[in-house]
Amino acid sequence: MPQYTSNPPLLEADVAQDPIIQFRRWLDDAVNIGMIEPIAMTLATVDADGRPSARVVLLKGLDADGFAFYTNYQSRKAQALAAHPYAAATFWWDRLERSVRIEGAVEKLTAAESEAYFRSRPQGSQVGAITSRQSQVIASRAELDARLADNLARYATEPVPFDPSQWGGYRLRPEVIEFWQGRDNRSHDRLVYRQIDSGWQLQRLEP
Ligand SMILES: Cc1cc2nc3c(=O)[nH]c(=O)nc-3n(C[C@H](O)[C@H](O)[C@H](O)COP(=O)(O)O)c2cc1C
């Protein structure tokens, strides 16, 4: 286990009053240090039977309303979100010895927002997105390759059809955001923001 010694203290006086602004600072630090995928987050959902599941998705939008990601609307995570529209997400930026935890309600982005993002992606990514029946069992790799080749040929010269019932974005609206920073002797810093009527309440947790 590493000893986390390089970080200065994470003090209440130094963090932003708004956790989204604080998150942006930390994300910028992770980008600037050259991490390969600083926008990767582990997203946990709960299915209709109350069973949790988690997977990695990419953070593709961040504003005052929350954290946006894109996925297949028939996927396992989408089915879980339909049953329980709440999620938790974590980031782990190892080279900074920092982690962020987010919890809150999840809502679908509008079809217009989803299509705008879909259209911003390269043609091959658009084709890949409409080709995959994400989370369904498939008989072989060859079957997927054949379907992908068909679609790549078909949509080489025409726009890829966008179906907002099949694919799009979600927004995780934060209710709780925790900033964790490694310190020596396991005396890590933990600052948690909780949404209250007037804004955000900031508390320190024991490590
Ligand atoms: C680094 C990384 C980034 C990923 N980004 C996404 C993403 O943005 N959207 C997505 O649907 N799946 C993404 N995946 C794949 C998911 O982890 C997962 O396999 C997929 O969404 C199916 O999950 P589900 O069956 O729980 O719905 C990513 C995987 C990795 C490792």
Ligand as a Chemical Component Dictionary entry (heavy atoms), coordinates in Angstrom:
data_LIG
# 
_chem_comp.id                   LIG 
_chem_comp.type                 NON-POLYMER 
_chem_comp.pdbx_formal_charge   0 
_chem_comp.three_letter_code    LIG 
# 
loop_
_chem_comp_atom.comp_id 
_chem_comp_atom.atom_id 
_chem_comp_atom.alt_atom_id 
_chem_comp_atom.type_symbol 
_chem_comp_atom.charge 
_chem_comp_atom.model_Cartn_x 
_chem_comp_atom.model_Cartn_y 
_chem_comp_atom.model_Cartn_z 
_chem_comp_atom.pdbx_ordinal 
LIG C1  C1  C 0 -12.922 3.308  -19.675 1  
LIG C2  C2  C 0 -14.324 2.851  -20.033 2  
LIG C3  C3  C 0 -15.240 3.774  -20.487 3  
LIG C4  C4  C 0 -16.541 3.372  -20.802 4  
LIG N1  N1  N 0 -17.439 4.320  -21.175 5  
LIG C5  C5  C 0 -18.733 3.961  -21.403 6  
LIG C6  C6  C 0 -19.720 4.968  -21.659 7  
LIG O1  O1  O 0 -19.457 6.176  -21.682 8  
LIG N2  N2  N 0 -20.999 4.529  -21.904 9  
LIG C7  C7  C 0 -21.341 3.213  -21.878 10 
LIG O2  O2  O 0 -22.505 2.892  -22.100 11 
LIG N3  N3  N 0 -20.426 2.255  -21.589 12 
LIG C8  C8  C 0 -19.135 2.598  -21.354 13 
LIG N4  N4  N 0 -18.206 1.635  -21.041 14 
LIG C9  C9  C 0 -18.651 0.225  -20.990 15 
LIG C10 C10 C 0 -19.348 -0.041 -19.653 16 
LIG O3  O3  O 0 -18.376 -0.181 -18.630 17 
LIG C11 C11 C 0 -20.255 -1.284 -19.699 18 
LIG O4  O4  O 0 -19.545 -2.400 -20.169 19 
LIG C12 C12 C 0 -21.473 -1.062 -20.574 20 
LIG O5  O5  O 0 -22.000 0.244  -20.460 21 
LIG C13 C13 C 0 -22.578 -2.067 -20.256 22 
LIG O6  O6  O 0 -22.964 -1.912 -18.918 23 
LIG P1  P1  P 0 -24.382 -2.465 -18.374 24 
LIG O7  O7  O 0 -24.558 -3.860 -18.962 25 
LIG O8  O8  O 0 -24.274 -2.463 -16.901 26 
LIG O9  O9  O 0 -25.449 -1.529 -18.879 27 
LIG C14 C14 C 0 -16.912 2.015  -20.711 28 
LIG C15 C15 C 0 -15.969 1.089  -20.230 29 
LIG C16 C16 C 0 -14.715 1.506  -19.893 30 
LIG C17 C17 C 0 -13.727 0.495  -19.333 31 
# 
loop_
_chem_comp_bond.comp_id 
_chem_comp_bond.atom_id_1 
_chem_comp_bond.atom_id_2 
_chem_comp_bond.value_order 
_chem_comp_bond.pdbx_ordinal 
LIG C1  C2  SING 1  
LIG C2  C3  SING 2  
LIG C2  C16 DOUB 3  
LIG C3  C4  DOUB 4  
LIG C4  N1  SING 5  
LIG C4  C14 SING 6  
LIG N1  C5  DOUB 7  
LIG C5  C6  SING 8  
LIG C5  C8  SING 9  
LIG C6  O1  DOUB 10 
LIG C6  N2  SING 11 
LIG N2  C7  SING 12 
LIG C7  O2  DOUB 13 
LIG C7  N3  SING 14 
LIG N3  C8  DOUB 15 
LIG C8  N4  SING 16 
LIG N4  C9  SING 17 
LIG N4  C14 SING 18 
LIG C9  C10 SING 19 
LIG C10 O3  SING 20 
LIG C10 C11 SING 21 
LIG C11 O4  SING 22 
LIG C11 C12 SING 23 
LIG C12 O5  SING 24 
LIG C12 C13 SING 25 
LIG C13 O6  SING 26 
LIG O6  P1  SING 27 
LIG P1  O7  DOUB 28 
LIG P1  O8  SING 29 
LIG P1  O9  SING 30 
LIG C14 C15 DOUB 31 
LIG C15 C16 SING 32 
LIG C16 C17 SING 33 
# 
